[in-house]
């Protein structure tokens, strides 16, 4: 199959690889102004605890450099900016210009300036020199990428030796009853909530579908190991609805 004929997942649909980035961008353009509100409503606020745990597991300290991919409205970037302090640096990066600008305005309005910069970039082909960062994070963004393996390899390149990759992402619930309840919520409640609050049923249907076609915990751990990460492990949160994967560059 030629490059032009390759297909990939967009939720449950198969579409040409060349179309995915634009379609994902359209999803987030549609929901940007209601993104934070929807996150609070659809997770009952628990997403804030997931992000706090990711920041804790990253273990970054004063003076370090952090790259926050798929930074969105800036929750992780905000937390890391506080961790690295005035002598450190956080680069908040997102491929979606509208999300990145929203996040920049939000953090600037909270006084988070001086140790944070903003870069619109594709995680599959990062525009940074090798060995620039002590930690790279990607929160709820990996599943939206066309080539996850390329992104993981690109991240490995920009990490310093001993640096850490942290992936915060929806995953596979580890208990059968929870999977049943989660499926019911995802496909029946979530799209209706998206329609009512954000005026966009289709984007939140895509959200539910994209989670189901994303690699499960063990598969994602394997992808990180294949890319060259060492000491890879994952931490299930809320019964595996979300997982944090962590790996290190040798």
C-alpha positions in Angstrom: 0.0 0.0 0.0 1.4 3.4 -1.0 1.7 6.3 1.5 -1.2 8.0 -0.2 -3.5 5.0 0.2 -2.8 4.3 3.8 -5.7 4.6 6.2 -6.0 5.1 10.0 -8.6 5.3 12.7 -10.7 8.4 13.2 -12.9 6.9 16.0 -14.4 3.9 14.5 -14.1 5.2 10.9 -11.2 4.3 8.6 -10.0 7.4 6.8 -6.9 8.4 4.7 -4.0 9.1 6.9 -3.6 12.5 5.2 -7.0 13.6 6.5 -6.7 12.7 10.2 -4.8 15.8 11.5 -7.3 18.2 9.9 -10.3 16.3 11.2 -8.9 16.1 14.8 -8.1 19.8 14.5 -11.7 20.5 13.5 -12.9 18.6 16.6 -10.9 20.7 19.0 -11.7 23.9 17.1 -15.3 23.1 17.7 -15.1 22.5 21.5 -12.3 24.9 22.6 -14.6 27.4 24.3 -16.3 24.7 26.3 -13.4 22.3 26.7 -12.6 23.0 30.4 -16.3 23.0 31.4 -16.9 19.7 29.6 -13.9 18.1 31.2 -15.3 19.0 34.6 -18.8 17.8 33.8 -17.9 14.5 32.1 -15.3 13.5 34.7 -17.1 15.0 37.7 -13.9 17.0 38.3 -11.8 13.9 38.6 -9.6 14.9 35.7 -7.9 17.4 38.0 -6.8 14.6 40.3 -5.5 12.6 37.3 -3.4 15.5 36.2 -2.1 16.2 39.8 -1.0 12.5 39.9 0.8 12.9 36.6 2.6 15.9 37.8 3.7 14.1 41.0 4.9 11.0 39.0 7.0 13.2 36.7 9.1 14.2 39.7 10.4 17.4 38.1 12.2 20.1 40.2 13.5 23.6 40.2 15.6 24.5 37.1 14.4 21.7 34.9 13.0 21.9 31.4 9.6 20.3 30.6 7.9 19.9 27.3 4.1 19.6 27.6 2.7 18.2 24.4 -1.0 18.4 23.6 -1.0 21.1 26.2 -4.5 22.2 25.4 -5.8 24.7 27.9 -2.7 24.4 30.0 -3.6 22.4 33.2 -0.4 20.3 33.1 1.7 23.3 32.0 0.5 25.3 34.9 1.4 22.6 37.4 4.9 22.1 35.9 5.6 25.9 35.8 5.1 25.9 39.5 7.4 22.9 40.0 10.3 24.1 37.9 10.3 27.7 39.3 11.9 30.8 38.0 15.1 29.0 36.9 13.3 26.3 34.9 11.3 26.3 31.7 8.0 24.8 30.5 7.2 24.7 26.8 3.5 24.3 26.2 3.0 22.8 22.8 -0.1 21.8 20.8 -0.8 21.3 17.1 -4.1 23.2 17.4 -3.6 26.9 17.3 -6.9 27.7 18.9 -6.3 25.5 21.9 -2.8 26.8 22.3 -3.9 30.4 22.3 -6.7 29.7 24.7 -4.3 28.0 27.1 -1.8 30.9 26.7 -4.5 33.5 27.6 -5.7 31.4 30.5 -2.2 31.0 32.1 -1.2 34.6 31.4 -4.3 35.8 33.1 -3.3 33.7 36.1 0.2 35.4 36.2 2.1 32.4 34.8 4.7 34.1 32.8 8.5 34.2 32.5 9.2 30.5 32.8 6.8 29.3 30.1 6.8 29.5 26.3 4.3 28.4 23.7 5.1 26.4 20.5 2.6 25.2 17.9 4.1 21.8 16.9 3.3 18.4 15.6 4.3 15.8 18.2 5.2 13.3 15.5 8.0 15.6 14.2 9.2 17.9 17.1 11.0 21.1 16.1 13.5 20.9 18.9 17.2 19.9 19.1 18.1 16.6 20.6 18.4 16.2 24.4 16.7 19.5 25.4 14.2 18.3 28.1 14.3 16.6 31.4 10.6 15.5 31.0 8.1 15.3 28.2 4.5 14.9 28.9 1.5 14.3 26.7 -1.9 14.4 28.4 -5.0 13.1 26.6 -3.4 13.7 23.2 -1.6 10.5 22.2 -4.7 8.8 21.0 -5.4 11.6 18.5 -2.1 11.2 16.7 -1.9 9.4 13.3 1.4 7.7 14.0 1.9 7.1 17.8 5.1 5.3 17.2 6.7 8.3 15.4 5.6 10.6 18.3 7.2 8.3 20.9 10.4 8.1 18.9 10.5 11.9 18.4 10.0 12.4 22.1 12.9 10.0 22.9 15.1 12.2 20.7 14.4 15.5 22.5 14.8 14.0 26.0 18.1 14.2 27.9 19.7 11.0 29.1 17.8 9.9 32.2 14.8 12.0 31.1 11.3 10.9 31.6 8.3 10.5 29.3 4.9 10.6 30.9 1.7 9.7 29.0 -1.6 10.5 30.7 -4.4 8.9 28.6 -7.7 7.2 28.7 -7.2 3.4 28.8 -9.1 0.1 29.4 -11.0 -0.4 32.6 -9.6 -3.4 34.4 -13.0 -4.6 35.9 -15.7 -6.0 33.6 -18.6 -4.3 35.4 -16.8 -1.0 35.2 -16.2 -1.5 31.5 -20.0 -2.1 31.0 -20.9 1.1 32.9 -18.2 3.1 31.2 -19.4 2.0 27.8 -22.9 3.0 28.7 -21.9 6.4 29.9 -19.5 7.0 27.0 -21.9 6.2 24.2 -25.2 7.2 25.7 -24.6 10.1 28.1 -21.4 11.7 26.9 -22.5 12.7 23.3 -25.8 14.1 24.7 -23.9 16.1 27.2 -21.6 17.4 24.4 -24.6 18.4 22.4 -26.3 20.2 25.3 -23.2 22.0 26.7 -20.9 22.4 23.7 -23.5 22.1 20.9 -21.4 19.3 19.4 -22.6 15.7 19.5 -20.2 14.4 16.9 -17.0 15.5 18.6 -17.9 13.8 21.8 -18.9 10.7 20.0 -15.5 10.7 18.4 -14.0 11.1 21.9 -15.6 8.0 23.1 -14.7 6.0 19.9 -11.1 7.2 19.9 -10.6 5.9 23.4 -11.8 2.4 22.3 -9.3 2.2 19.5 -6.4 3.5 21.5 -3.8 0.9 22.6 -4.5 -0.6 26.1 -2.1 -0.4 29.0 0.2 -3.3 28.0 0.2 -2.5 24.3 1.2 1.1 24.9 3.9 0.0 27.4 5.2 -2.2 24.6 5.3 0.7 22.1 7.4 2.7 24.5 9.8 -0.2 25.0 10.1 -0.7 21.2 11.0 3.0 20.8 13.9 2.6 23.2 12.4 3.7 26.6 13.6 1.8 29.7 12.0 1.0 33.1 8.5 1.4 31.5 5.6 1.1 33.8 2.0 2.3 34.1 -0.3 3.3 36.9 -4.1 2.7 36.6 -6.3 5.4 37.8 -10.1 5.2 38.5 -10.0 1.4 37.8 -8.1 1.8 34.5 -10.4 4.4 32.9 -7.2 6.4 32.8 -3.6 5.2 32.9 -0.3 7.0 33.3 2.6 5.5 31.5 6.2 6.4 32.5 9.4 5.5 30.9 13.0 6.8 30.9 15.7 7.5 28.3 18.9 5.6 29.0 
